[in-house]
């Protein structure tokens, strides 16, 4: 079979081979509704890619308000009929001339919204058209907004004044709880099915049903409860009252749809709280599942659960890829799901039958009070993992004797690592880390069934804390709700752009702190479920240098916050004192896997540290966010790496052919399109992740003379 299927043969293979909807446009998130991240365009090839240069750069800081503070641009833009639609670092919706980068219009989607709705990030948009009617739909805070792509104005007839409140129709009251829409939905006919981001900590969390809305009116059409209610399939896998209080099990990473068969594929995350499930003992369907639903009705067709009773935050991190694989001369419609743990599971997308064997592996029990880890977990026998699975002593970093020694000194104090080692008070190594393995940038697939996925190989350390041992009510509230991001010692995290709270009383007034907590800011959500007494106790803890609490005694417990016995010290990358990962390189990789056979085609590092290379250390790869795209020209394009380069690889061999230093890191998946016969590759450059400088750019590349 040729490396890439000629376009003349595509019609013979039928719609099961889901490619981009138009060879000119990039009209859907990740390229098409099958999440292929593939473009049929072939003007840019392995032979001429070195002539690639910026065709235009859009600088959003020219005239930008900046009054809400930057988010991160994680948007995979759309291109339709010569117009690029995306979001900027303020999460303004923008329309640019896709050939010149000129701004056509800009919409502030927060106009008319309370600042207390929070902001988060935006990863993409939905474009829908029928006849002469068209609209852009995207999530802003807790709302789904419909916009006229010609004028940039909200479509007032959609929902209420152009918005649908995604906090409604969840199946129970979610007042004051975090509900956000960061990732675009997927369209099937006149329906849009929406993902949601929810709170994941020990505090109360909203449930995560999958919901379809009428794309014209905003009316709710169907709802699938991912935490089953009485009488629904899977109800017995939870405690009887769990549906009334447990949250999460939401699709946050996006979905794919087989348009021909009318099947929607929904990857779900874990139930809340991420790291202790004593109040949700059981298998916990449909958390951590790939669910195939009838796209028109929301009825379940089949499902597969990747993690039983998740206590590691092993959400499914990306939409599944729909592809065709070949076995013994037979073309099989398939769906491939990447995971944070660095695995690829492959199924017949019609029946749900695994296309490679999966085994149930015994895993350790938990010794945390009230917890019962599930005794086995499923792992595919093929393909091999695309990330290392165990952090043993021989994997400790060797970039310098000093780094090796300091990592070893900590290594011996932690729980010995193995996959699915439960959270612990001593400290549990999470490897691959909380951000993968695979992550939200997704994988690409070409017409021959080769899957391309970038991966992180970053260890993190999870340390559990007995929340009942807090010295004050304010400290307990902080540990349950704030320590996961800001750290148990309030030290923050530069790598995660989380500010330190130490000394906050010297930088902000008490009133300002109260406003920040209740209204949120940037990626920090509002904590609307706090009662006044809770807020005062928390602020007392934050502003008092010794953590005192004058509003509540040490034993007092608020009725406004669900009390769980365990919390954690935060999401902490394990780095040496110079900021490099504690494990031996590679720290970031790019992988090509033939899904017909389950064998790797190639593997290479993604990213580099110039200062290490100057010391004679080979490219190590870096932590990376944002996915690849593959083209019929035989190329793979990707930003993602911490070093801020945009790169082109030979898709057949993995050889790096070209790179360009961007004005800010490109932590987003690119888009490939054509305008007036010229092929472009465009990517959002917002920086901000991993402590890198922020920016507000889109850059489009094309062949120079």
JORA-V619369 format. One line per field, one symbol per residue. psi: psi as a letter, one per 20 degrees, with the letter a starting at -180 (. if undefined). A space follows every 10 residues. Layout:
# JORA-V619369
psi = ???
This chain:
# JORA-V619369
psi = pqgppqhiih hhirihnoaq hqihrmjqpk grijlhkqpi qjgprhhjhi jprphqppoi iojqgjiiqq bpojporqpp ljpppaqaij kqpqpqoihi jppgrppoii oiqqiiiagb rpiarpppqo cipqqppqpo cjqpppqoih hjqqohipco kjqpoiiqki irpkpiqpoq nhqqaqpock qppprqprqj airqqqrlqp qpqpighjpp grpooinqrp iqpihijrqh jhiihqabkq oiirrqpngg ikppooprar qqqhjpkhjl pahlpkqkqo poqohhijpp grrpphppmp kjllqpiqqq pprpqpolip ppprppoqrh ikqpppqpig hjppiqqpqp pqrqqqjppi qnqphqqppq hqrqqjqqip nrhijqqkiq hgggghghhh giirpppqpk pqqrhhpppo prahkrbqai hrqqqrijjp pppqqqmoqr pppqpohijq irhghggghh hhhhgiqhjk iaohhjkoqq ipjhiihqrh hhggggghir pciprqmiip rhhggggghg ghiphjkroi iqrhiqpqii ppoqiqarjr ooqoqrijjq qiqqqqiprp qppoihijqp grprqorqoh hhhijjpqpi qrqqpqarqq rijkqppqdh qhijqpqpqo hhijpphqqp priqqnmrpr qprppljppq oqqpnibhqk jqqqamqppp qrpa.
